[in-house]
Amino acid sequence: MSFTITIRQGPARLASRLPQLTKSSFRSKAPIRAFHQSTSRSSNFFTSRPVVASTLLKSTSKNAFAQSSRTYMQQTAAPAADSGSTMRRLLTGGAIFGGTLVAINMVFNRETREDGGMPAFERSYLNSTFLHTGLGIGIIGITARQMIQTGFVYRLMVTNPWVVAIGGLALSFGTMLGTRAIDADNYVPKYALWTAFNATQAAFIAPLVAFAPGALIARAGLYTVAMMGSIAFVGATAKQEKYMYIGGPLLAGAAIVAVSGLAPLVIPATAARTLALTENLWLYGGLAVFGGFTLYDVQKILYHSRLAERGIIKKDPVNESISLELDFLNIFIRMIQILMMQQNKRK
């Protein structure tokens, strides 16, 4: 019978062998390799999808940047189309000017001047009046732009419309009558009141110009210049005092146009046909009336130049330019409204 006796190591024995076990454990490389392998496996397993997602995001951002760059390069061809449309509009304006000139000259100017042409003093007085007219329109345009940029127009629009309308008309008529009443030799107060008159006209047209595109305003100005230029040419080359008689009928037509402009304040909104009729009368009837006023005013300027040459009256191109400025503004406003209506119908 055999017995096996196992003697366990005591604490003292284990404490003496602890440094050797620690060194052997640190010398072993298997746990270190296992540790690194486990981390690499976990990192590959848990980070594979985020890496793919980040790769997709990078490629998508690159593709988006490339597409945006391609889109930007494609949009550079737009100015060519804009330049083509601008040239087409200029040609249209020139055609309107030439056609209107030929048509009015054939219909209304069959009888030419009997004195062999326009004398030098008439030409000089007419050129001085046109110069003041262009200067006044320039003051109106610059003042209207400043009113829009400073926000003065929007402050006018939020106030009481009756106060603005009545006060504006009072200032307009007051400065116009004051300019006409001052003697032509008294330059400073005359030009000061004339500038104030132009400022009041700028306040009237600024709310309309504020909501119109710049290209449309340029087209309206071009058409207005073409229309007035052709009519002024006819009036300057026609027989002396041939169209002086149309002043009375034009005043009656202007009164009808003014009443048609006030019709929406009286006629109810349910009367759509009546309102459409009054609107067409305001627009197209106003074009005809103020085109006739342009013809009348040019002949009146030439008549006043002959009176000034005889010494009956003084030369006053500032007073003469006021009439042409009013003709220009009334035609210009209607051109803007007609073009805006056409633009809205296309949309």
Salt bridges, closest charged atoms under 4 A:
GLU111 OE1 - LYS239 NZ 3.89
GLU114 OE2 - LYS239 NZ 3.41
ASP115 OD2 - ARG113 NH2 2.74
GLU122 OE1 - ARG113 NH2 2.96
GLU122 OE2 - ARG306 NH1 3.04
ASP183 OD2 - LYS314 NZ 3.35
ASP185 OD2 - LYS314 NZ 2.90
GLU241 OE2 - ARG306 NH2 3.82
ASP297 OD1 - LYS300 NZ 3.75
ASP316 OD2 - LYS190 NZ 3.08
GLU320 OE2 - HIS304 ND1 2.60
